[in-house]
Amino acid sequence: MRVINIGGDAYLYPEGIYSMEDFVAFVNLSGNKFVRMRCLYSDNCVPPYFVREDCGTCYVNFSAVPMMEEAEITLLSREEYDARLREVLPHCCQGCVDFDENEDDILEGRRNYVGLDGYCPYYQAY
């Protein structure tokens, strides 16, 4: 899925708009400084994977945006994201000083830094 990336934040295209060219034309024709957008939050995920339920509405002042670009992301349900992360954690976290496989919820506290590709920037071997 393609989204608009502004300063590292991902925004869904407004309904009926599917390309950056169409979006720029939409903003220019709207005449509004502030445009209502849907922002994908990355508090409980690691981009380019996002959780469909972690989305909010905000207003972006496009007269103050110096640059924006299109980005490719994968949008998953919370259930699917967590299922994929559960598969990855034992492989990427095994042998890390911070990993306890007997934890009640191994996802807690890891959703925002262990990627679905298995990379963890905080991995420390015993």
C-alpha positions in Angstrom: 0.0 0.0 0.0 1.3 3.5 -0.9 1.2 6.3 1.7 2.4 9.8 2.0 5.6 10.2 4.1 6.1 13.6 5.7 9.0 13.9 8.1 9.0 10.2 8.8 5.2 10.1 9.6 2.9 8.0 7.4 -0.4 9.4 6.2 -3.1 7.6 4.2 -4.2 9.2 1.0 -7.6 10.8 1.3 -10.5 8.8 -0.1 -10.5 8.7 -3.9 -6.8 9.7 -4.3 -4.3 7.1 -5.2 -1.1 8.9 -6.3 1.2 11.7 -5.2 0.4 13.7 -8.3 -3.3 13.5 -7.6 -2.7 14.4 -4.0 -0.6 17.5 -4.8 -3.4 18.6 -7.2 -6.0 18.0 -4.5 -4.0 20.1 -2.0 -3.4 22.9 -4.5 -7.0 23.1 -5.5 -8.4 22.9 -2.0 -7.2 26.4 -1.1 -6.9 25.3 2.5 -3.7 25.6 4.5 -4.8 22.7 6.8 -5.9 19.4 5.3 -7.6 16.7 7.3 -5.5 13.5 7.1 -5.4 10.0 8.6 -2.1 9.4 10.3 -0.7 5.9 11.0 0.9 5.7 14.4 4.1 3.9 14.9 4.0 3.6 18.7 3.2 -0.1 18.7 4.8 -1.3 15.4 8.0 -0.9 13.4 7.6 0.6 9.9 7.2 -0.3 7.1 4.6 -2.4 8.9 1.6 -0.6 10.5 -1.4 -1.6 12.5 -4.8 -0.7 10.9 -6.4 0.0 14.3 -3.5 2.5 15.3 -4.7 5.3 13.0 -5.9 8.7 13.9 -7.2 11.9 12.3 -5.0 15.1 12.3 -4.7 18.3 10.3 -1.6 19.0 8.3 -0.5 22.5 7.3 0.7 21.8 3.8 1.9 25.4 3.3 4.6 24.6 5.9 5.6 21.1 4.6 9.0 21.4 2.9 9.0 17.9 1.5 6.8 14.8 1.2 7.3 11.5 -0.7 5.4 8.4 -1.4 6.3 5.3 0.6 5.3 1.6 0.4 4.0 0.1 3.6 2.1 -3.0 4.8 -1.0 -2.4 6.8 -2.1 -5.3 9.0 -4.7 -5.9 11.7 -3.5 -5.9 15.3 -4.2 -9.6 15.4 -2.2 -10.3 12.3 0.7 -8.0 13.3 0.9 -9.7 16.7 0.8 -13.2 15.2 3.7 -12.4 12.9 5.7 -10.8 15.7 5.1 -13.9 17.9 6.7 -16.0 15.1 9.7 -13.7 14.8 10.5 -13.1 18.5 11.8 -16.6 19.5 14.3 -16.5 16.6 15.5 -12.9 16.9 15.4 -12.7 20.7 16.9 -16.1 21.6 20.2 -15.5 23.3 19.5 -11.9 24.2 20.1 -10.8 27.8 16.7 -9.1 27.8 14.7 -12.1 26.6 12.7 -14.3 28.9 10.7 -16.9 27.0 8.6 -17.6 30.1 7.1 -14.1 30.2 3.3 -13.9 30.3 3.2 -11.7 27.2 6.4 -11.7 25.1 5.0 -9.0 22.9 4.6 -6.4 25.7 7.3 -3.8 25.3 8.7 -5.2 22.1 6.1 -4.1 19.5 7.8 -0.8 18.9 11.3 -2.0 18.3 11.4 -5.6 17.1 10.6 -5.5 13.4 8.7 -8.2 11.6 11.9 -8.9 9.6 13.5 -10.1 12.8 15.8 -7.1 13.4 16.1 -5.7 16.9 18.4 -2.7 17.4 18.8 -3.5 21.1 19.9 -7.2 20.8 22.7 -8.0 23.2 24.1 -11.5 23.3 24.8 -13.2 26.7 
